[in-house]
Amino acid sequence: MSSTDRRALAVAIGVAALIVVPLGLHAPLYFDDLGRSLNGSYGWSENGRPLADFVSQLLLM
């Protein structure tokens, strides 16, 4: 891979990161996913997902 190709790839990854990361951090749909990744799978019912919480607890038994 030439240095021009590497530079183009680095620029493409940088631009993608500049676009995707702020959208991912700002979108409210990802906040509960971030909370579950930090706190574990329990507590889904706090986000209005009691059935998902029940199924998750069943699977983890």
All heavy atoms as TSV, in Angstrom:
chain	resi	resn	atom	element	x	y	z
A	1	MET	N	N	0.851	-1.173	0.000
A	1	MET	CA	C	0.000	0.000	0.000
A	1	MET	C	C	0.897	1.235	0.000
A	1	MET	O	O	1.802	1.364	0.812
A	1	MET	CB	C	-0.892	-0.038	1.252
A	1	MET	CG	C	-1.921	1.064	1.292
A	1	MET	SD	S	-2.944	1.034	2.769
A	1	MET	CE	C	-4.279	0.030	2.212
A	2	SER	N	N	0.614	2.127	-0.901
A	2	SER	CA	C	1.454	3.318	-1.024
A	2	SER	C	C	1.105	4.333	0.063
A	2	SER	O	O	0.082	4.245	0.728
A	2	SER	CB	C	1.273	3.946	-2.404
A	2	SER	OG	O	-0.015	4.500	-2.515
A	3	SER	N	N	1.964	5.296	0.222
A	3	SER	CA	C	1.732	6.318	1.250
A	3	SER	C	C	0.507	7.162	0.923
A	3	SER	O	O	-0.190	7.624	1.821
A	3	SER	CB	C	2.968	7.199	1.407
A	3	SER	OG	O	3.203	7.929	0.217
A	4	THR	N	N	0.218	7.354	-0.354
A	4	THR	CA	C	-0.981	8.102	-0.744
A	4	THR	C	C	-2.241	7.342	-0.347
A	4	THR	O	O	-3.202	7.931	0.152
A	4	THR	CB	C	-0.982	8.347	-2.264
A	4	THR	OG1	O	0.234	9.005	-2.632
A	4	THR	CG2	C	-2.163	9.184	-2.681
A	5	ASP	N	N	-2.222	6.025	-0.551
A	5	ASP	CA	C	-3.358	5.197	-0.160
A	5	ASP	C	C	-3.539	5.203	1.358
A	5	ASP	O	O	-4.664	5.257	1.852
A	5	ASP	CB	C	-3.185	3.765	-0.650
A	5	ASP	CG	C	-3.300	3.641	-2.162
A	5	ASP	OD1	O	-3.887	4.553	-2.787
A	5	ASP	OD2	O	-2.792	2.636	-2.700
A	6	ARG	N	N	-2.444	5.123	2.083
A	6	ARG	CA	C	-2.528	5.146	3.547
A	6	ARG	C	C	-3.075	6.472	4.045
A	6	ARG	O	O	-3.887	6.510	4.965
A	6	ARG	CB	C	-1.158	4.896	4.158
A	6	ARG	CG	C	-0.710	3.483	4.040
A	6	ARG	CD	C	0.584	3.254	4.784
A	6	ARG	NE	N	1.100	1.945	4.432
A	6	ARG	CZ	C	2.357	1.652	4.261
A	6	ARG	NH1	N	3.272	2.585	4.431
A	6	ARG	NH2	N	2.734	0.441	3.939
A	7	ARG	N	N	-2.630	7.554	3.435
A	7	ARG	CA	C	-3.109	8.883	3.817
A	7	ARG	C	C	-4.610	9.020	3.517
A	7	ARG	O	O	-5.372	9.526	4.334
A	7	ARG	CB	C	-2.314	9.962	3.096
A	7	ARG	CG	C	-2.616	11.351	3.618
A	7	ARG	CD	C	-1.771	12.435	2.958
A	7	ARG	NE	N	-0.354	12.086	2.961
A	7	ARG	CZ	C	0.435	12.171	1.903
A	7	ARG	NH1	N	-0.026	12.603	0.751
A	7	ARG	NH2	N	1.709	11.847	1.991
A	8	ALA	N	N	-5.041	8.517	2.356
A	8	ALA	CA	C	-6.459	8.568	1.984
A	8	ALA	C	C	-7.296	7.728	2.947
A	8	ALA	O	O	-8.395	8.138	3.350
A	8	ALA	CB	C	-6.658	8.088	0.557
A	9	LEU	N	N	-6.785	6.575	3.331
A	9	LEU	CA	C	-7.497	5.721	4.279
A	9	LEU	C	C	-7.594	6.401	5.644
A	9	LEU	O	O	-8.655	6.384	6.281
A	9	LEU	CB	C	-6.792	4.371	4.410
A	9	LEU	CG	C	-7.415	3.377	5.384
A	9	LEU	CD1	C	-8.824	3.018	4.960
A	9	LEU	CD2	C	-6.546	2.137	5.493
A	10	ALA	N	N	-6.517	7.011	6.087
A	10	ALA	CA	C	-6.523	7.708	7.377
A	10	ALA	C	C	-7.501	8.878	7.363
A	10	ALA	O	O	-8.242	9.099	8.332
A	10	ALA	CB	C	-5.123	8.186	7.727
A	11	VAL	N	N	-7.548	9.606	6.268
A	11	VAL	CA	C	-8.482	10.728	6.154
A	11	VAL	C	C	-9.921	10.214	6.150
A	11	VAL	O	O	-10.797	10.776	6.808
A	11	VAL	CB	C	-8.172	11.566	4.896
A	11	VAL	CG1	C	-9.290	12.547	4.602
A	11	VAL	CG2	C	-6.865	12.292	5.067
A	12	ALA	N	N	-10.185	9.132	5.430
A	12	ALA	CA	C	-11.534	8.564	5.379
A	12	ALA	C	C	-11.981	8.087	6.762
A	12	ALA	O	O	-13.125	8.328	7.171
A	12	ALA	CB	C	-11.584	7.414	4.380
A	13	ILE	N	N	-11.097	7.431	7.491
A	13	ILE	CA	C	-11.432	6.968	8.841
A	13	ILE	C	C	-11.653	8.159	9.768
A	13	ILE	O	O	-12.575	8.172	10.578
A	13	ILE	CB	C	-10.341	6.020	9.372
A	13	ILE	CG1	C	-10.389	4.701	8.600
A	13	ILE	CG2	C	-10.521	5.766	10.866
A	13	ILE	CD1	C	-9.248	3.768	8.916
A	14	GLY	N	N	-10.818	9.173	9.636
A	14	GLY	CA	C	-10.975	10.369	10.471
A	14	GLY	C	C	-12.282	11.089	10.214
A	14	GLY	O	O	-12.976	11.492	11.144
A	15	VAL	N	N	-12.635	11.243	8.943
A	15	VAL	CA	C	-13.898	11.909	8.607
A	15	VAL	C	C	-15.081	11.081	9.098
A	15	VAL	O	O	-16.039	11.624	9.653
A	15	VAL	CB	C	-13.976	12.167	7.081
A	15	VAL	CG1	C	-15.374	12.588	6.663
A	15	VAL	CG2	C	-12.967	13.209	6.678
A	16	ALA	N	N	-15.013	9.771	8.909
A	16	ALA	CA	C	-16.091	8.909	9.390
A	16	ALA	C	C	-16.230	9.011	10.909
A	16	ALA	O	O	-17.339	9.067	11.440
A	16	ALA	CB	C	-15.829	7.467	8.979
A	17	ALA	N	N	-15.107	9.042	11.616
A	17	ALA	CA	C	-15.155	9.156	13.073
A	17	ALA	C	C	-15.726	10.508	13.493
A	17	ALA	O	O	-16.504	10.593	14.447
A	17	ALA	CB	C	-13.765	8.954	13.664
A	18	LEU	N	N	-15.360	11.557	12.779
A	18	LEU	CA	C	-15.884	12.888	13.112
A	18	LEU	C	C	-17.387	12.997	12.873
A	18	LEU	O	O	-18.060	13.795	13.512
A	18	LEU	CB	C	-15.155	13.958	12.305
A	18	LEU	CG	C	-13.729	14.260	12.744
A	18	LEU	CD1	C	-13.084	15.232	11.760
A	18	LEU	CD2	C	-13.698	14.830	14.149
A	19	ILE	N	N	-17.904	12.207	11.963
A	19	ILE	CA	C	-19.336	12.242	11.677
A	19	ILE	C	C	-20.106	11.261	12.563
A	19	ILE	O	O	-21.135	11.606	13.134
A	19	ILE	CB	C	-19.584	11.931	10.190
A	19	ILE	CG1	C	-19.038	13.073	9.336
A	19	ILE	CG2	C	-21.062	11.720	9.911
A	19	ILE	CD1	C	-19.036	12.783	7.857
A	20	VAL	N	N	-19.615	10.046	12.701
A	20	VAL	CA	C	-20.360	8.991	13.380
A	20	VAL	C	C	-20.315	9.121	14.898
A	20	VAL	O	O	-21.337	8.949	15.566
A	20	VAL	CB	C	-19.831	7.602	12.949
A	20	VAL	CG1	C	-20.437	6.498	13.777
A	20	VAL	CG2	C	-20.129	7.378	11.477
A	21	VAL	N	N	-19.175	9.431	15.463
A	21	VAL	CA	C	-19.052	9.480	16.921
A	21	VAL	C	C	-19.968	10.536	17.545
A	21	VAL	O	O	-20.702	10.222	18.490
A	21	VAL	CB	C	-17.573	9.673	17.341
A	21	VAL	CG1	C	-17.453	9.956	18.816
A	21	VAL	CG2	C	-16.765	8.445	16.972
A	22	PRO	N	N	-20.000	11.766	17.056
A	22	PRO	CA	C	-20.933	12.728	17.662
A	22	PRO	C	C	-22.404	12.328	17.500
A	22	PRO	O	O	-23.202	12.527	18.413
A	22	PRO	CB	C	-20.656	14.030	16.906
A	22	PRO	CG	C	-19.284	13.886	16.386
A	22	PRO	CD	C	-19.123	12.432	16.104
A	23	LEU	N	N	-22.749	11.736	16.358
A	23	LEU	CA	C	-24.129	11.279	16.179
A	23	LEU	C	C	-24.458	10.159	17.154
A	23	LEU	O	O	-25.546	10.112	17.731
A	23	LEU	CB	C	-24.349	10.800	14.746
A	23	LEU	CG	C	-24.411	11.877	13.680
A	23	LEU	CD1	C	-24.507	11.239	12.304
A	23	LEU	CD2	C	-25.587	12.796	13.930
A	24	GLY	N	N	-23.527	9.244	17.341
A	24	GLY	CA	C	-23.751	8.143	18.274
A	24	GLY	C	C	-23.851	8.600	19.710
A	24	GLY	O	O	-24.613	8.050	20.497
A	25	LEU	N	N	-23.100	9.613	20.064
A	25	LEU	CA	C	-23.147	10.113	21.432
A	25	LEU	C	C	-24.358	11.001	21.674
A	25	LEU	O	O	-24.816	11.130	22.809
A	25	LEU	CB	C	-21.864	10.892	21.747
A	25	LEU	CG	C	-20.593	10.067	21.823
A	25	LEU	CD1	C	-19.392	10.974	22.034
A	25	LEU	CD2	C	-20.678	9.030	22.916
A	26	HIS	N	N	-24.891	11.614	20.637
A	26	HIS	CA	C	-26.014	12.532	20.788
A	26	HIS	C	C	-27.370	11.843	20.629
A	26	HIS	O	O	-28.364	12.320	21.176
A	26	HIS	CB	C	-25.909	13.669	19.775
A	26	HIS	CG	C	-26.980	14.693	19.926
A	26	HIS	ND1	N	-27.083	15.497	21.037
A	26	HIS	CD2	C	-28.019	15.018	19.128
A	26	HIS	CE1	C	-28.131	16.284	20.897
A	26	HIS	NE2	N	-28.714	16.011	19.739
A	27	ALA	N	N	-27.427	10.743	19.883
A	27	ALA	CA	C	-28.699	10.083	19.608
A	27	ALA	C	C	-29.248	9.454	20.889
A	27	ALA	O	O	-28.575	8.669	21.536
A	27	ALA	CB	C	-28.523	9.023	18.542
A	28	PRO	N	N	-30.472	9.811	21.288
A	28	PRO	CA	C	-31.039	9.268	22.527
A	28	PRO	C	C	-31.283	7.767	22.465
A	28	PRO	O	O	-31.405	7.123	23.501
A	28	PRO	CB	C	-32.356	10.032	22.686
A	28	PRO	CG	C	-32.685	10.552	21.340
A	28	PRO	CD	C	-31.381	10.735	20.629
A	29	LEU	N	N	-31.325	7.188	21.269
A	29	LEU	CA	C	-31.537	5.749	21.170
A	29	LEU	C	C	-30.361	4.959	21.724
A	29	LEU	O	O	-30.519	3.804	22.105
A	29	LEU	CB	C	-31.767	5.362	19.703
A	29	LEU	CG	C	-32.991	5.955	19.039
A	29	LEU	CD1	C	-33.014	5.583	17.563
A	29	LEU	CD2	C	-34.251	5.494	19.732
A	30	TYR	N	N	-29.185	5.560	21.771
A	30	TYR	CA	C	-28.008	4.847	22.239
A	30	TYR	C	C	-27.742	5.034	23.731
A	30	TYR	O	O	-26.908	4.357	24.294
A	30	TYR	CB	C	-26.770	5.289	21.452
A	30	TYR	CG	C	-26.857	4.969	19.986
A	30	TYR	CD1	C	-26.852	5.971	19.049
A	30	TYR	CD2	C	-26.944	3.660	19.557
A	30	TYR	CE1	C	-26.929	5.689	17.702
A	30	TYR	CE2	C	-27.032	3.361	18.218
A	30	TYR	CZ	C	-27.017	4.375	17.293
A	30	TYR	OH	O	-27.097	4.090	15.968
A	31	PHE	N	N	-28.444	5.960	24.381
A	31	PHE	CA	C	-28.182	6.210	25.796
A	31	PHE	C	C	-28.484	4.983	26.650
A	31	PHE	O	O	-27.725	4.644	27.549
A	31	PHE	CB	C	-28.994	7.391	26.311
A	31	PHE	CG	C	-28.517	8.714	25.804
A	31	PHE	CD1	C	-29.381	9.781	25.717
A	31	PHE	CD2	C	-27.217	8.917	25.397
A	31	PHE	CE1	C	-28.965	11.005	25.245
A	31	PHE	CE2	C	-26.776	10.137	24.924
A	31	PHE	CZ	C	-27.658	11.185	24.845
A	32	ASP	N	N	-29.615	4.298	26.405
A	32	ASP	CA	C	-29.924	3.125	27.199
A	32	ASP	C	C	-28.952	1.992	26.910
A	32	ASP	O	O	-28.594	1.228	27.793
A	32	ASP	CB	C	-31.367	2.684	26.996
A	32	ASP	CG	C	-31.676	2.338	25.554
A	32	ASP	OD1	O	-30.952	2.825	24.677
A	32	ASP	OD2	O	-32.649	1.598	25.317
A	33	ASP	N	N	-28.482	1.877	25.669
A	33	ASP	CA	C	-27.483	0.856	25.352
A	33	ASP	C	C	-26.172	1.128	26.082
A	33	ASP	O	O	-25.530	0.214	26.572
A	33	ASP	CB	C	-27.228	0.796	23.847
A	33	ASP	CG	C	-28.462	0.348	23.076
A	33	ASP	OD1	O	-29.275	-0.389	23.661
A	33	ASP	OD2	O	-28.601	0.748	21.915
A	34	LEU	N	N	-25.790	2.392	26.154
A	34	LEU	CA	C	-24.583	2.755	26.879
A	34	LEU	C	C	-24.747	2.441	28.364
A	34	LEU	O	O	-23.844	1.897	28.995
A	34	LEU	CB	C	-24.262	4.238	26.681
A	34	LEU	CG	C	-23.024	4.772	27.379
A	34	LEU	CD1	C	-21.779	4.067	26.875
A	34	LEU	CD2	C	-22.903	6.255	27.188
A	35	GLY	N	N	-25.902	2.741	28.924
A	35	GLY	CA	C	-26.161	2.434	30.326
A	35	GLY	C	C	-26.126	0.943	30.605
A	35	GLY	O	O	-25.573	0.502	31.610
A	36	ARG	N	N	-26.692	0.140	29.696
A	36	ARG	CA	C	-26.659	-1.313	29.890
A	36	ARG	C	C	-25.246	-1.849	29.770
A	36	ARG	O	O	-24.874	-2.795	30.456
A	36	ARG	CB	C	-27.581	-2.001	28.888
A	36	ARG	CG	C	-29.017	-1.986	29.303
A	36	ARG	CD	C	-29.836	-2.977	28.511
A	36	ARG	NE	N	-29.844	-2.661	27.087
A	36	ARG	CZ	C	-30.655	-1.804	26.518
A	36	ARG	NH1	N	-31.507	-1.147	27.250
A	36	ARG	NH2	N	-30.613	-1.605	25.227
A	37	SER	N	N	-24.441	-1.267	28.898
A	37	SER	CA	C	-23.075	-1.749	28.769
A	37	SER	C	C	-22.256	-1.427	30.014
A	37	SER	O	O	-21.331	-2.153	30.364
A	37	SER	CB	C	-22.400	-1.158	27.532
A	37	SER	OG	O	-22.179	0.215	27.698
A	38	LEU	N	N	-22.606	-0.342	30.705
A	38	LEU	CA	C	-21.886	0.011	31.922
A	38	LEU	C	C	-22.439	-0.689	33.156
A	38	LEU	O	O	-21.699	-1.043	34.059
A	38	LEU	CB	C	-21.940	1.533	32.140
A	38	LEU	CG	C	-21.229	2.374	31.084
A	38	LEU	CD1	C	-21.487	3.850	31.341
A	38	LEU	CD2	C	-19.747	2.091	31.075
A	39	ASN	N	N	-23.765	-0.885	33.201
A	39	ASN	CA	C	-24.414	-1.424	34.395
A	39	ASN	C	C	-24.847	-2.871	34.266
A	39	ASN	O	O	-25.403	-3.423	35.194
A	39	ASN	CB	C	-25.640	-0.574	34.745
A	39	ASN	CG	C	-25.277	0.854	35.021
A	39	ASN	OD1	O	-24.216	1.136	35.553
A	39	ASN	ND2	N	-26.142	1.767	34.632
A	40	GLY	N	N	-24.660	-3.483	33.140
A	40	GLY	CA	C	-25.112	-4.845	32.944
A	40	GLY	C	C	-26.487	-4.874	32.310
A	40	GLY	O	O	-27.080	-3.848	31.991
A	41	SER	N	N	-27.010	-6.070	32.124
A	41	SER	CA	C	-28.263	-6.208	31.382
A	41	SER	C	C	-29.491	-5.962	32.245
A	41	SER	O	O	-30.585	-5.833	31.722
A	41	SER	CB	C	-28.354	-7.600	30.763
A	41	SER	OG	O	-28.314	-8.574	31.786
A	42	TYR	N	N	-29.353	-5.943	33.563
A	42	TYR	CA	C	-30.518	-5.705	34.412
A	42	TYR	C	C	-30.879	-4.229	34.420
A	42	TYR	O	O	-30.044	-3.367	34.170
A	42	TYR	CB	C	-30.257	-6.170	35.845
A	42	TYR	CG	C	-30.136	-7.666	35.937
A	42	TYR	CD1	C	-28.930	-8.260	36.239
A	42	TYR	CD2	C	-31.227	-8.475	35.682
A	42	TYR	CE1	C	-28.816	-9.630	36.296
A	42	TYR	CE2	C	-31.123	-9.847	35.736
A	42	TYR	CZ	C	-29.916	-10.429	36.047
A	42	TYR	OH	O	-29.799	-11.782	36.099
A	43	GLY	N	N	-32.107	-3.930	34.722
A	43	GLY	CA	C	-32.556	-2.553	34.765
A	43	GLY	C	C	-33.185	-2.086	33.474
A	43	GLY	O	O	-33.405	-0.909	33.287
A	44	TRP	N	N	-33.524	-3.028	32.576
A	44	TRP	CA	C	-34.172	-2.628	31.338
A	44	TRP	C	C	-35.558	-2.083	31.598
A	44	TRP	O	O	-36.044	-1.248	30.867
A	44	TRP	CB	C	-34.268	-3.800	30.394
A	44	TRP	CG	C	-32.996	-4.137	29.708
A	44	TRP	CD1	C	-31.745	-3.760	30.077
A	44	TRP	CD2	C	-32.854	-4.913	28.535
A	44	TRP	NE1	N	-30.833	-4.264	29.206
A	44	TRP	CE2	C	-31.470	-4.975	28.258
A	44	TRP	CE3	C	-33.738	-5.562	27.710
A	44	TRP	CZ2	C	-30.983	-5.669	27.169
A	44	TRP	CZ3	C	-33.240	-6.254	26.632
A	44	TRP	CH2	C	-31.875	-6.301	26.356
A	45	SER	N	N	-36.211	-2.576	32.668
A	45	SER	CA	C	-37.582	-2.129	32.931
A	45	SER	C	C	-37.615	-0.640	33.271
A	45	SER	O	O	-38.635	0.008	33.084
A	45	SER	CB	C	-38.196	-2.945	34.064
A	45	SER	OG	O	-37.412	-2.833	35.231
A	46	GLU	N	N	-36.503	-0.090	33.753
A	46	GLU	CA	C	-36.439	1.349	34.013
A	46	GLU	C	C	-36.542	2.131	32.707
A	46	GLU	O	O	-36.965	3.267	32.699
A	46	GLU	CB	C	-35.129	1.701	34.713
A	46	GLU	CG	C	-34.982	1.052	36.067
A	46	GLU	CD	C	-33.577	1.183	36.612
A	46	GLU	OE1	O	-32.727	1.800	35.944
A	46	GLU	OE2	O	-33.318	0.665	37.695
A	47	ASN	N	N	-36.168	1.510	31.617
A	47	ASN	CA	C	-36.238	2.166	30.318
A	47	ASN	C	C	-37.522	1.827	29.578
A	47	ASN	O	O	-37.628	2.068	28.392
A	47	ASN	CB	C	-35.039	1.757	29.452
A	47	ASN	CG	C	-33.750	2.281	30.005
A	47	ASN	OD1	O	-33.734	3.306	30.649
A	47	ASN	ND2	N	-32.666	1.582	29.766
A	48	GLY	N	N	-38.485	1.217	30.273
A	48	GLY	CA	C	-39.742	0.863	29.631
A	48	GLY	C	C	-39.695	-0.454	28.886
A	48	GLY	O	O	-40.437	-0.657	27.946
A	49	ARG	N	N	-38.823	-1.364	29.312
A	49	ARG	CA	C	-38.703	-2.657	28.637
A	49	ARG	C	C	-38.854	-3.799	29.648
A	49	ARG	O	O	-37.932	-4.581	29.855
A	49	ARG	CB	C	-37.348	-2.761	27.950
A	49	ARG	CG	C	-37.154	-1.722	26.893
A	49	ARG	CD	C	-35.800	-1.824	26.294
A	49	ARG	NE	N	-35.626	-0.805	25.282
A	49	ARG	CZ	C	-34.506	-0.612	24.640
A	49	ARG	NH1	N	-33.469	-1.334	24.906
A	49	ARG	NH2	N	-34.433	0.324	23.724
A	50	PRO	N	N	-40.020	-3.925	30.269
A	50	PRO	CA	C	-40.168	-4.977	31.287
A	50	PRO	C	C	-40.093	-6.381	30.694
A	50	PRO	O	O	-39.552	-7.291	31.318
A	50	PRO	CB	C	-41.537	-4.699	31.892
A	50	PRO	CG	C	-42.250	-3.852	30.916
A	50	PRO	CD	C	-41.210	-3.105	30.150
A	51	LEU	N	N	-40.621	-6.593	29.492
A	51	LEU	CA	C	-40.552	-7.916	28.882
A	51	LEU	C	C	-39.110	-8.289	28.553
A	51	LEU	O	O	-38.680	-9.420	28.803
A	51	LEU	CB	C	-41.417	-7.967	27.618
A	51	LEU	CG	C	-41.418	-9.307	26.897
A	51	LEU	CD1	C	-41.979	-10.403	27.805
A	51	LEU	CD2	C	-42.214	-9.217	25.612
A	52	ALA	N	N	-38.347	-7.345	28.039
A	52	ALA	CA	C	-36.942	-7.614	27.737
A	52	ALA	C	C	-36.160	-7.902	29.013
A	52	ALA	O	O	-35.278	-8.755	29.025
A	52	ALA	CB	C	-36.332	-6.427	27.003
A	53	ASP	N	N	-36.508	-7.230	30.112
A	53	ASP	CA	C	-35.854	-7.481	31.389
A	53	ASP	C	C	-36.162	-8.889	31.871
A	53	ASP	O	O	-35.281	-9.613	32.332
A	53	ASP	CB	C	-36.305	-6.443	32.401
A	53	ASP	CG	C	-35.488	-6.471	33.677
A	53	ASP	OD1	O	-34.291	-6.798	33.590
A	53	ASP	OD2	O	-36.043	-6.157	34.744
A	54	PHE	N	N	-37.416	-9.296	31.734
A	54	PHE	CA	C	-37.829	-10.630	32.157
A	54	PHE	C	C	-37.128	-11.715	31.326
A	54	PHE	O	O	-36.599	-12.676	31.865
A	54	PHE	CB	C	-39.354	-10.774	32.052
A	54	PHE	CG	C	-39.861	-12.135	32.383
A	54	PHE	CD1	C	-39.872	-12.577	33.694
A	54	PHE	CD2	C	-40.312	-12.983	31.383
A	54	PHE	CE1	C	-40.328	-13.848	34.004
A	54	PHE	CE2	C	-40.761	-14.241	31.677
A	54	PHE	CZ	C	-40.775	-14.677	32.994
A	55	VAL	N	N	-37.101	-11.534	30.012
A	55	VAL	CA	C	-36.445	-12.515	29.125
A	55	VAL	C	C	-34.950	-12.572	29.415
A	55	VAL	O	O	-34.348	-13.643	29.457
A	55	VAL	CB	C	-36.717	-12.170	27.648
A	55	VAL	CG1	C	-35.854	-12.991	26.721
A	55	VAL	CG2	C	-38.174	-12.341	27.327
A	56	SER	N	N	-34.339	-11.445	29.658
A	56	SER	CA	C	-32.920	-11.403	29.973
A	56	SER	C	C	-32.618	-12.158	31.267
A	56	SER	O	O	-31.653	-12.911	31.332
A	56	SER	CB	C	-32.458	-9.955	30.081
A	56	SER	OG	O	-31.157	-9.884	30.573
A	57	GLN	N	N	-33.450	-11.952	32.285
A	57	GLN	CA	C	-33.244	-12.663	33.536
A	57	GLN	C	C	-33.454	-14.164	33.372
A	57	GLN	O	O	-32.739	-14.973	33.971
A	57	GLN	CB	C	-34.157	-12.107	34.615
A	57	GLN	CG	C	-33.751	-10.715	35.042
A	57	GLN	CD	C	-34.677	-10.148	36.105
A	57	GLN	OE1	O	-35.501	-10.852	36.649
A	57	GLN	NE2	N	-34.537	-8.864	36.364
A	58	LEU	N	N	-34.411	-14.538	32.547
A	58	LEU	CA	C	-34.624	-15.971	32.281
A	58	LEU	C	C	-33.413	-16.591	31.600
A	58	LEU	O	O	-32.984	-17.690	31.956
A	58	LEU	CB	C	-35.851	-16.170	31.379
A	58	LEU	CG	C	-37.186	-16.319	32.061
A	58	LEU	CD1	C	-38.293	-16.428	31.030
A	58	LEU	CD2	C	-37.206	-17.531	32.946
A	59	LEU	N	N	-32.870	-15.922	30.622
A	59	LEU	CA	C	-31.728	-16.454	29.887
A	59	LEU	C	C	-30.469	-16.513	30.750
A	59	LEU	O	O	-29.625	-17.391	30.551
A	59	LEU	CB	C	-31.463	-15.603	28.646
A	59	LEU	CG	C	-32.521	-15.698	27.550
A	59	LEU	CD1	C	-32.222	-14.705	26.441
A	59	LEU	CD2	C	-32.600	-17.101	26.991
A	60	LEU	N	N	-30.339	-15.596	31.688
A	60	LEU	CA	C	-29.138	-15.556	32.517
A	60	LEU	C	C	-29.190	-16.547	33.679
A	60	LEU	O	O	-28.187	-16.743	34.353
A	60	LEU	CB	C	-28.902	-14.139	33.033
A	60	LEU	CG	C	-28.506	-13.123	31.954
A	60	LEU	CD1	C	-28.449	-11.728	32.549
A	60	LEU	CD2	C	-27.178	-13.492	31.338
A	61	MET	N	N	-30.334	-17.160	33.918
A	61	MET	CA	C	-30.441	-18.133	35.012
A	61	MET	C	C	-29.699	-19.407	34.698
A	61	MET	O	O	-29.556	-19.849	33.649
A	61	MET	CB	C	-31.898	-18.470	35.302
A	61	MET	CG	C	-32.617	-17.347	35.963
A	61	MET	SD	S	-34.311	-17.824	36.235
A	61	MET	CE	C	-34.505	-17.304	37.889
